[in-house]
């Protein structure tokens, strides 16, 4: 019979050589160069840890742990038999076979301890060696040294046939250490569950429409420009634009909006949102890493990997922690050896190394931050870093931008007062043409009013030319005339009119005074040396804004609103809401207001849209951007609210404060445990096995405390750029004043 030649490839799991006769290619079409295994046990173990990442780490440790616990139980059982004299007595006298039986039991204990040493000891030794190669004395190095000394002493005793053996101590230490690592991996997995849930929302395959009909392809092959068919009940696999049909779409995952959004042809849909009732064809605009959901997941991943100030503190302590512990362990060994015996010195040093293991210290901060960031992501709140979470817990004041933040971002035009009645249509048309250049609520209101109210009839005008914006003042642009130079038209605040020499008549001045006295938003339009019209608006406050302000006030924060509105409007808002209002502010003045609050009150959070008020957000300790939606990468904001639910602000504040409280308790426990434990171990009061058990208990306490952040918060009970502060061209830039007889050239419409 020909001998079987060994396969040149190692076992996929344990790296042992695999004889070629033990492995044959599967009949299912697996290629001949697939993975091979030396035994069924390795094949099963490899299947268990096939998952990668934190889940694979947790399962791998659990597999090794289960096998090692079985072997350790046998080690302890045979060790007890070794030192129990009743085993060797017959008729009250020692059996003549006692020396042979003891020698046999010593070898049996050694045999059962080898799997534990292989499964748990080798990974520990490998990690220790890697850390020593980098010049770092890690916990693994201390443990490997202590366990190695215990096993070496025991093996020497077995070979000599006499002396103490510590196989059971070494096995218990390795099992308890692995149990602690498994608890750590499992805790990190639980803390990452929110992120994993987001990642797994997208379907594995999609239906792509091509010239030959529909085909099913993996989601990884989806690219911009592809046309996909989405059926009711399915999630959109990528960002796109609806091509055919219409449907209600649940966007709560990304926007927090509980009411379904209606999407028809031309509407934008986001990957991860749910098609409720329509058979849609969607053209992909962004897929893979560029899609909104992928960017949200990546932002959360980056936040998890960043280090806050508490983690940096732990890192600084850890830099000298291991050398100090190593020195204490060495001194304990020498002192107990000198005063007692080698065995006492070894046990004391080993107990110091175990009790000083900073597993709890290493988990105290990151696990709490991971849990909180994952919890926030589930509630449409994205923290850019763990430090942003910690800073939010420290704020003493909060400042709100008004328009688009406390208000819904929409406004209704109450009326238009024109200097001359016959100029009302022209004023509205020219104002709407300029307003198309702005996304502000008042601009939108003007355009919508011009489009829907029917004031223009069949009159058409061209789009404005050379449109320019001046921050905090308004918008200007040129309109061609039938004869003469173009008319330079300004739309914005009274300050803009004055800067351009546009005088207001008595009649419009009275109307302006009446509107501002009532605190209503007002925008003016003018050309040809005078103000031609006054637009008066009504703004809508966001639902639940009053409850949000009450919750923040109850949390002890100083609250104020920063707005570019007229001071009279600011006084009306202050009277209505009962909060301080700083009105008439330009963007740079809002920055000054934030800095002044930081100087007088302490850490300040600024809430805005992250675009027009980006400087103020950047100047604050914590910038909170409302309604990030698809733009989750606003650099000015350290916190992004995907939706416009103001209740998420006090909720985030409570989450941040609760997280910092958990971190402080974790650090207090971890430091206290390590200090007291090291003292007790150095005095010889702790057995190494008990020290290992306490190490696991400490890690379990920190993990359990951190995972409490995944539970509900009390704040969950809370329900869910203006033209007068917008930009306009530099006043000094001038503009040509048109002749008095300039008539508009009618060539185009004012629709968007």
C-alpha positions in Angstrom: 0.0 0.0 0.0 1.5 3.3 -1.1 2.0 5.8 1.8 0.0 9.0 1.6 2.0 12.0 0.8 1.3 15.1 2.9 -0.5 17.9 1.2 1.8 20.9 1.0 -0.9 23.2 2.3 -1.5 23.6 6.0 -4.9 23.3 7.8 -6.9 26.5 7.4 -7.6 26.7 11.1 -4.6 25.2 13.1 -1.9 25.4 10.4 -1.0 21.7 10.8 0.1 19.8 7.7 -2.8 17.9 6.0 -2.1 14.6 4.2 -3.4 14.6 0.7 -5.4 11.4 1.2 -7.5 13.1 4.0 -8.8 15.8 1.7 -10.5 15.7 -1.7 -12.2 18.5 -3.6 -15.9 18.9 -2.9 -18.3 17.7 -5.5 -20.1 21.0 -5.5 -17.7 22.7 -7.8 -15.3 24.1 -5.2 -11.9 24.9 -6.8 -9.1 22.5 -6.0 -7.2 25.3 -4.3 -9.9 25.8 -1.6 -9.3 25.7 2.1 -8.4 22.3 3.7 -8.7 21.1 7.2 -6.9 18.4 9.2 -10.0 17.3 11.1 -13.7 17.8 11.6 -13.0 19.9 14.7 -11.0 22.4 12.8 -13.6 22.5 10.1 -16.3 23.3 12.6 -14.2 25.9 14.4 -13.4 27.6 11.1 -17.1 27.7 10.2 -17.9 29.3 13.6 -15.4 32.1 13.1 -16.0 32.6 9.4 -17.5 36.0 10.3 -15.0 38.8 10.4 -14.7 41.8 12.7 -16.0 42.0 16.2 -18.5 39.1 15.8 -15.7 36.8 14.6 -13.5 37.8 17.5 -16.2 37.1 20.1 -17.0 33.7 18.5 -13.4 32.7 18.1 -12.6 33.3 21.8 -15.8 31.5 22.8 -14.9 28.4 20.8 -11.4 28.2 22.3 -12.9 29.0 25.7 -15.4 26.1 25.6 -12.7 23.6 24.7 -10.3 25.0 27.4 -13.0 24.9 30.1 -13.5 21.2 29.4 -9.8 20.5 29.7 -9.5 22.7 32.8 -12.2 20.9 34.6 -10.3 17.6 34.1 -7.1 19.3 35.3 -8.8 20.4 38.5 -10.5 17.0 39.0 -7.3 15.0 38.6 -5.3 17.6 40.7 -7.8 17.0 43.5 -7.3 13.3 43.2 -3.6 13.7 43.2 -3.6 15.4 46.6 -6.4 13.4 48.2 -4.9 10.7 50.4 -8.1 8.7 50.4 -7.5 7.7 46.8 -4.3 5.8 47.8 -5.5 4.2 51.0 -6.7 0.6 51.2 -7.9 -0.6 54.6 -6.7 2.5 56.3 -3.1 2.1 55.0 -1.3 3.7 52.1 -1.3 1.5 49.0 2.1 0.4 47.8 1.0 1.7 44.4 0.7 5.3 45.7 4.0 6.6 44.2 3.1 5.1 40.8 -0.5 6.4 40.9 0.7 9.9 41.9 3.2 9.9 39.0 0.5 8.7 36.6 -1.9 11.5 37.8 0.9 14.1 37.5 1.3 13.1 33.8 -2.5 13.0 33.3 -2.8 16.5 34.7 0.0 17.6 32.4 -1.7 16.0 29.4 -5.0 17.8 30.0 -3.3 21.1 30.6 -1.6 21.0 27.2 -4.8 21.8 25.2 -5.4 24.8 27.4 -1.8 26.0 26.9 -2.2 25.5 23.2 -5.6 27.1 22.7 -5.3 30.0 25.1 -1.6 30.2 26.0 -0.1 30.4 22.5 -2.3 33.4 21.4 -1.4 35.2 24.7 2.3 34.5 24.2 2.1 35.7 20.6 0.6 39.0 21.6 3.1 39.4 24.4 6.0 38.8 21.9 4.6 41.3 19.4 4.3 43.9 22.1 7.9 43.3 23.4 9.2 43.6 19.8 7.7 47.1 19.7 9.3 47.9 23.1 6.1 47.8 25.0 5.5 45.9 28.2 1.8 45.0 28.0 -0.6 43.1 30.2 -0.2 40.1 27.9 3.5 40.1 28.5 3.1 40.1 32.3 0.5 37.3 32.2 2.5 35.2 29.8 5.5 35.5 32.1 3.6 34.5 35.2 1.7 31.6 33.5 4.8 30.5 31.8 6.7 30.4 35.1 3.8 28.4 36.7 3.8 25.8 33.9 7.6 25.6 33.7 7.8 24.9 37.5 5.0 22.3 37.2 6.6 20.5 34.3 9.9 20.3 36.2 8.1 18.8 39.1 6.5 16.2 36.9 9.8 15.2 35.3 11.5 15.0 38.8 8.5 13.0 40.2 8.2 15.4 43.2 7.5 19.0 44.0 4.5 21.3 43.7 2.5 21.6 40.5 0.4 24.6 39.5 -1.3 23.4 36.3 -4.7 24.1 37.7 -3.7 27.7 38.6 -2.3 28.3 35.1 -5.4 26.8 33.5 -7.8 28.8 35.6 -5.8 32.0 34.9 -5.9 31.4 31.1 -9.6 30.5 31.1 -10.5 33.6 33.2 -8.3 35.8 31.0 -10.0 34.4 27.9 -13.4 34.9 29.5 -12.6 38.5 30.1 -11.5 38.9 26.5 -14.7 37.2 25.3 -16.7 39.6 27.4 -14.8 42.5 25.9 -15.4 41.3 22.3 -19.0 40.6 23.1 -19.4 44.0 24.7 -17.9 45.7 21.7 -20.2 43.7 19.4 -23.3 44.8 21.3 -22.0 48.4 21.3 -21.6 48.1 17.5 -25.1 46.6 16.9 -26.6 49.9 15.8 -24.0 50.4 13.2 -24.2 46.8 12.0 -28.0 47.2 11.7 -27.6 50.2 9.5 -25.1 48.4 7.3 -27.4 45.4 6.8 -30.4 47.4 5.8 -29.7 47.4 2.1 -30.7 44.3 0.0 -28.1 41.9 -1.2 -29.4 41.9 -4.8 -31.3 44.4 -7.0 -33.3 44.3 -10.3 -31.5 46.3 -12.9 -33.4 47.3 -16.1 -31.4 47.0 -19.3 -32.2 46.7 -23.0 -32.7 43.0 -22.6 -35.2 43.4 -19.8 -34.6 43.0 -16.0 -31.6 41.2 -14.5 -30.7 40.4 -10.9 -27.3 41.7 -9.8 -25.4 42.0 -6.5 -25.7 45.4 -4.9 -22.0 45.9 -5.2 -22.3 46.2 -9.0 -24.8 49.1 -8.9 -23.4 52.2 -10.4 -24.6 55.8 -11.1 -26.8 55.8 -14.2 -28.2 52.4 -13.6 -32.0 52.1 -13.7 -33.4 49.9 -10.9 -36.9 48.6 -10.3 -38.1 48.9 -6.7 -41.3 47.1 -5.6 -43.5 47.9 -2.6 -42.0 46.8 0.7 -38.4 47.0 -0.6 -35.7 49.4 0.4 -33.9 51.6 -2.1 -30.4 50.2 -2.6 -28.8 53.5 -3.5 -29.6 57.2 -3.8 -31.5 58.0 -7.0 -34.2 59.9 -8.9 -37.7 58.5 -9.7 -38.2 57.9 -13.4 -41.6 56.4 -13.6 -44.7 56.1 -11.3 -45.1 57.5 -7.8 -45.1 56.1 -4.2 -45.1 56.9 -0.6 -41.6 56.5 0.9 -40.8 56.0 4.6 -37.7 58.1 5.2 -37.7 57.9 9.0 -34.4 56.1 9.1 -32.5 59.0 7.7 -34.7 62.1 8.4 -36.6 61.1 11.5 -39.8 62.2 9.8 -42.6 59.8 10.8 -45.0 60.8 8.0 -44.3 59.1 4.6 -43.0 61.4 1.9 -44.7 61.4 -1.5 -42.3 60.7 -4.4 -43.2 61.1 -8.1 -41.2 61.5 -11.3 -38.1 63.7 -10.7 -38.2 63.2 -6.9 -35.0 62.3 -5.0 -35.0 59.0 -3.0 -32.3 57.9 -0.5 -30.7 54.5 -0.1 -32.0 52.6 2.9 -35.5 54.3 2.8 -38.5 52.1 2.3 -40.9 52.0 -0.7 -44.4 51.6 0.8 -46.8 51.3 -2.0 -45.4 52.0 -5.5 -43.7 50.0 -8.3 -41.0 52.5 -9.2 -38.1 52.8 -11.7 -35.3 54.8 -10.2 -32.1 56.1 -11.9 -29.1 55.8 -9.5 -27.3 59.0 -8.7 -25.0 57.8 -6.0 -24.1 54.2 -5.0 -21.7 52.4 -2.7 -19.5 54.6 -0.5 -21.0 57.8 -2.1 -24.6 57.0 -1.1 -26.1 58.8 1.9 -26.5 55.7 4.1 -22.9 54.6 3.5 -21.7 58.1 4.4 -23.8 58.0 7.6 -22.3 54.6 8.5 -18.7 55.8 7.7 -19.3 59.0 9.8 -20.3 56.8 12.8 -17.3 54.5 12.2 -15.0 57.5 12.3 -16.7 58.8 15.4 -16.1 55.4 17.1 -12.5 55.4 16.3 -11.7 58.9 17.5 -10.5 59.5 21.0 -12.0 61.9 23.5 -10.2 63.6 26.4 -11.1 60.8 28.8 -9.6 58.1 26.5 -6.5 60.3 26.0 -6.2 60.5 29.8 -6.3 56.7 30.0 -3.6 56.4 27.3 -1.3 58.7 29.3 -1.8 56.7 32.5 -1.3 53.4 30.6 2.1 54.7 29.3 3.6 54.3 32.8 1.1 51.8 34.2 2.7 48.6 32.9 6.3 49.4 33.9 5.1 50.3 37.5 3.0 47.0 37.7 6.0 45.0 36.4 8.2 46.6 39.0 5.7 45.9 41.8 5.4 42.3 40.6 9.1 41.8 40.7 9.5 43.3 44.1 6.6 41.1 45.4 8.3 38.1 44.0 11.7 38.9 45.6 10.2 39.9 49.0 8.0 36.8 49.4 10.8 34.6 48.1 13.2 36.1 50.7 10.7 36.0 53.5 8.9 32.8 52.6 9.5 30.5 49.7 9.9 30.5 45.9 6.3 29.3 45.6 5.0 32.2 47.7 7.0 34.7 45.6 5.8 33.2 42.3 2.1 33.2 43.5 2.4 36.8 44.7 3.9 38.1 41.5 1.4 36.2 39.4 -1.5 37.6 41.5 -0.2 41.2 41.0 0.1 40.7 37.3 -3.5 39.4 37.1 -5.2 41.9 39.4 -3.4 44.7 37.6 -4.7 43.7 34.2 -6.2 47.0 32.9 -9.0 45.3 31.0 -11.7 47.3 32.8 -9.6 50.5 32.4 -9.3 49.9 28.7 -13.0 49.3 28.3 -14.2 52.2 30.6 -14.2 54.9 28.0 -14.5 53.4 24.5 -17.3 51.0 25.2 -19.4 53.8 26.7 -18.7 56.1 23.8 -19.5 53.3 21.3 -22.8 52.5 22.9 -23.8 56.1 23.0 -22.8 56.9 19.4 -24.7 53.8 18.2 -27.7 54.8 20.3 -27.6 58.3 18.8 -27.3 56.9 15.2 -30.5 55.0 15.8 -32.2 58.2 16.7 -31.0 60.2 13.6 -28.2 62.0 15.6 -24.7 61.7 14.3 -21.7 62.7 16.5 -18.5 63.4 14.5 -16.3 62.1 17.4 -16.4 60.9 21.0 -15.0 64.2 22.0 -18.0 66.0 20.6 -20.2 63.8 22.8 -18.1 64.7 25.9 -18.1 68.4 25.0 -21.9 68.4 24.7 -22.2 67.1 28.2 -20.3 70.1 29.5 -22.2 73.0 27.8 -23.7 75.7 30.0 -25.4 77.7 27.3 -27.1 77.1 24.0 -27.7 79.6 21.2 -30.2 79.1 18.4 -30.3 80.5 14.9 -34.0 81.4 14.3 -34.8 81.0 10.6 -34.9 77.4 9.5 -34.0 76.2 13.0 -36.7 77.2 15.4 -39.0 78.0 12.5 -40.1 75.4 9.9 -38.1 77.0 7.1 -41.2 78.0 5.3 -43.1 81.3 5.4 -46.3 82.6 4.0 -46.4 86.0 2.3 -49.1 88.0 4.1 -49.2 90.9 1.7 -47.3 93.1 -0.8 -47.6 96.9 -0.4 -46.4 98.8 -3.5 -45.6 102.5 -3.8 -47.8 102.7 -6.9 -50.6 100.2 -7.3 -49.7 99.6 -11.0 -46.1 98.6 -9.9 -47.3 95.7 -7.7 -47.0 93.1 -10.5 -43.6 94.4 -11.6 -42.3 94.5 -8.0 -43.4 90.9 -7.4 -42.0 89.7 -10.7 -38.6 91.3 -10.2 -38.4 90.3 -6.5 -39.3 86.7 -7.5 -36.6 86.7 -10.2 -34.0 87.7 -7.6 -35.4 85.4 -4.9 -34.8 82.3 -7.2 -31.1 82.7 -6.3 -31.8 82.0 -2.6 -33.1 78.9 -0.8 -34.2 80.9 2.2 -37.7 80.6 3.5 -38.7 84.2 2.6 -37.2 83.8 -0.9 -39.2 80.6 -1.4 -42.4 82.4 -0.2 -41.9 85.2 -2.7 -41.4 82.8 -5.6 -44.3 80.6 -4.7 -46.6 83.5 -4.3 -45.6 84.8 -7.7 -46.1 81.4 -9.2 -49.4 80.4 -7.6 -51.3 83.5 -6.6 -51.9 84.6 -10.2 -50.7 88.2 -9.7 -48.7 88.2 -12.9 -51.3 86.9 -15.3 -49.6 86.4 -18.7 -46.8 88.9 -18.0 -43.3 87.5 -18.5 -39.9 88.9 -17.6 -36.3 87.7 -18.1 -34.2 86.1 -15.4 -32.1 88.6 -13.4 -28.5 89.1 -14.6 -25.3 89.6 -12.6 -27.1 88.5 -9.4 -24.9 89.3 -6.4 -25.3 88.6 -2.7 -24.3 90.7 0.4 -24.3 88.7 3.7 -26.9 90.0 6.1 -28.4 92.6 3.7 -30.0 91.1 0.6 -29.7 90.4 -3.1 -29.2 92.7 -6.1 -29.3 92.0 -9.9 -29.7 93.7 -13.2 -32.8 93.6 -15.5 -32.6 94.6 -19.2 -34.8 97.5 -20.4 -36.3 98.2 -23.8 -34.2 101.4 -23.9 -31.3 102.6 -21.8 -29.1 100.8 -19.4 -30.3 97.8 -17.3 -32.2 98.5 -14.2 -30.3 97.6 -11.0 -32.9 96.1 -8.6 -32.3 95.4 -4.8 -34.2 93.0 -2.7 -33.5 92.8 1.1 -33.4 94.8 4.3 -33.8 98.5 4.8 -30.1 98.8 5.4 -29.5 97.5 1.9 -31.9 100.1 0.5 -30.1 102.9 2.4 -26.7 101.7 1.3 -27.8 101.9 -2.4 -29.5 105.3 -2.0 -33.0 103.9 -2.4 -35.4 106.2 -0.6 -38.7 105.1 0.9 -41.9 107.1 0.5 -44.1 108.2 3.4 -46.8 105.6 2.6 -44.5 102.6 2.5 -42.6 103.9 5.5 -45.8 103.8 7.5 -46.6 100.3 6.4 -43.0 99.2 7.2 -43.2 100.7 10.7 -46.5 99.0 11.3 -45.2 95.6 10.2 -41.9 95.8 12.2 -43.8 97.1 15.2 -45.8 93.8 15.1 -42.5 91.9 14.8 -43.3 90.5 11.4 -40.5 89.6 8.9 -40.3 92.3 6.2 -38.4 92.5 2.9 -38.1 95.4 0.5 -37.6 95.7 -3.2 -36.4 98.9 -4.9 -34.9 100.4 -8.1 -34.6 103.7 -9.8 -33.8 105.6 -6.6 -36.7 104.5 -4.5 -38.3 101.6 -2.6 -41.0 100.2 -4.8 -42.6 97.5 -2.6 -42.7 96.1 0.9 -43.3 92.3 1.4 -44.7 91.2 4.8 -44.5 87.6 5.9 -45.6 85.2 8.6 -43.2 82.5 9.8 -44.2 79.1 11.2 -42.6 77.8 14.3 -41.5 74.2 14.3 -43.8 71.7 16.1 -42.8 71.2 19.7 -40.2 74.0 19.8 -41.7 75.4 23.1 -41.4 72.0 24.8 -37.8 71.8 23.6 -37.0 75.2 25.0 -38.6 74.2 28.3 -36.6 70.9 28.4 -33.3 72.8 27.8 -34.2 75.4 30.4 -35.0 72.6 32.9 -31.6 71.1 32.1 -30.0 74.3 33.4 -28.9 75.9 30.2 -28.8 79.6 29.4 -30.9 80.0 26.2 -30.8 82.8 23.6 -31.8 83.2 20.0 -29.5 84.9 17.4 -31.2 86.4 14.4 -30.7 88.9 11.7 -34.3 90.0 12.0 -35.3 93.6 12.8 -34.9 94.5 16.5 -38.7 94.9 16.8 -39.2 91.4 15.6 -36.6 90.3 18.1 -38.5 92.0 20.9 -41.7 90.3 19.8 -40.1 86.9 19.8 -38.6 87.5 23.2 -42.0 88.4 24.6 -43.7 85.4 23.0 -41.1 82.8 24.0 -39.7 84.2 27.2 -36.1 83.9 26.1 -33.4 86.3 25.3 -33.1 87.4 21.7 -30.2 89.2 20.0 -31.6 90.7 16.8 -30.2 92.6 13.8 -27.0 90.4 13.8 -24.8 89.9 10.7 -23.0 86.5 10.4 -19.9 87.9 12.0 -21.9 89.4 14.8 -23.4 86.0 15.6 -19.8 84.7 16.0 -19.1 87.6 18.4 -22.3 86.7 20.4 -21.2 83.1 20.7 -17.7 84.1 21.8 -19.2 86.5 24.4 -21.4 83.7 25.8 -18.3 81.4 26.0 -16.4 84.1 28.0 -19.3 84.9 30.4 -21.0 81.5 30.8 -18.7 78.7 29.8 -19.1 76.0 27.1 -21.7 77.0 24.4 -23.6 75.0 21.8 -24.8 76.6 18.7 -27.8 75.2 16.8 -28.3 76.2 13.1 -28.6 74.8 9.6 -24.8 74.5 9.2 -24.7 76.5 6.0 -25.6 80.2 6.4 -24.5 80.2 10.1 -21.5 78.0 9.6 -19.1 80.6 11.2 -21.1 80.7 14.4 -21.3 76.9 14.6 -17.5 76.6 14.1 -16.9 79.2 16.8 -19.0 77.3 19.4 -17.8 74.4 21.6 -20.4 72.2 20.0 -22.0 73.0 16.6 -25.3 71.3 16.0 -26.6 71.3 12.4 -30.3 70.8 11.9 -31.7 68.9 9.0 -28.4 67.5 7.6 -30.4 65.1 5.4 -28.1 64.0 2.6 -25.4 66.4 3.6 -24.0 64.6 6.6 -20.5 66.0 6.1 -21.0 69.6 7.1 -17.6 70.5 8.4 -18.9 73.3 10.6 -21.0 71.0 12.8 -19.7 68.5 15.3 -23.2 67.1 15.7 -25.6 66.5 12.8 -29.4 65.9 13.2 -30.5 64.1 10.1 -34.1 65.4 10.6 -35.6 68.6 11.9 -37.0 67.3 15.2 -36.0 69.8 17.8 -36.7 67.2 20.5 -33.5 65.4 19.5 -31.5 68.3 21.0 -32.5 67.8 24.7 -32.4 64.0 24.0 -28.8 64.3 22.8 -27.8 66.5 25.8 -29.2 63.9 28.2 -27.4 61.1 26.3 -24.1 63.0 26.4 -24.4 63.7 30.2 -25.4 60.2 30.9 -22.4 58.9 28.9 -19.9 61.1 30.7 -21.4 60.0 34.0 -21.0 56.3 33.0 -17.4 57.0 31.9 -16.5 58.6 35.2 -18.0 55.7 37.2 -16.2 53.2 35.0 -12.9 55.0 35.5 -13.4 55.4 39.2 -14.2 51.7 39.5 -11.3 50.6 37.3 -8.7 52.8 39.0 -9.9 51.9 42.5 -10.1 48.2 41.7 -6.5 48.2 40.2 -5.0 50.2 43.1 -6.6 48.2 45.9 -6.1 44.9 44.1 -2.4 45.5 43.5 -1.8 46.3 47.2 -3.7 43.2 48.3 -1.9 41.0 45.8 1.5 42.4 46.7 0.9 41.7 50.4 0.2 38.0 49.4 -3.5 38.2 50.4 -4.8 37.1 47.0 -4.6 33.7 45.3 -3.8 34.0 41.6 -7.0 32.2 40.7 -9.1 34.6 42.8 -7.3 37.5 41.2 -8.2 36.2 37.8 -11.8 35.8 38.8 -11.9 39.4 40.2 -10.4 40.6 36.9 -13.3 39.1 34.9 -15.8 40.5 37.4 -14.4 43.9 37.0 -14.6 43.8 33.2 -18.1 42.5 33.4 -19.2 45.4 35.7 -17.7 48.0 33.3 -19.3 46.3 30.3 -22.7 46.1 31.9 -22.6 49.7 33.1 -21.6 50.9 29.6 -24.3 48.9 27.8 -27.0 50.5 29.9 -26.6 53.5 27.5 -28.4 51.4 24.9 -31.6 51.7 27.0 -34.3 54.4 26.7 -33.7 57.9 27.9 -36.2 60.1 29.8 -36.0 62.7 27.1 -37.5 60.3 24.6 -40.8 61.3 26.0 -40.5 64.7 24.3 -42.4 64.6 20.9 -40.8 64.6 18.1 -30.7 82.7 5.0 -33.3 85.5 5.2 -33.6 88.2 2.8 -33.4 90.8 5.5 -30.4 88.9 6.9 -29.4 87.4 3.6 -26.6 88.5 1.4 -26.4 91.2 -1.1 -23.7 92.8 -3.1 -21.1 95.0 -1.6 -22.8 98.4 -1.2 -19.7 100.0 -2.4 -19.9 98.1 -5.6 -22.5 100.5 -6.7 -24.7 99.6 -9.7 -25.9 101.8 -12.5 -29.0 103.8 -11.7 -31.4 103.4 -14.6 -33.1 106.2 -16.3 -36.6 107.1 -15.0 -38.2 106.0 -18.2 -36.7 102.5 -18.2 -39.3 100.0 -19.2 -38.8 96.2 -18.5 -38.0 94.0 -21.5 -40.6 91.2 -21.5 -39.0 88.0 -22.8 -39.2 85.2 -20.2 -41.1 83.6 -17.3 -40.4 83.8 -13.6 -41.0 80.1 -12.8 -38.1 78.2 -11.1 
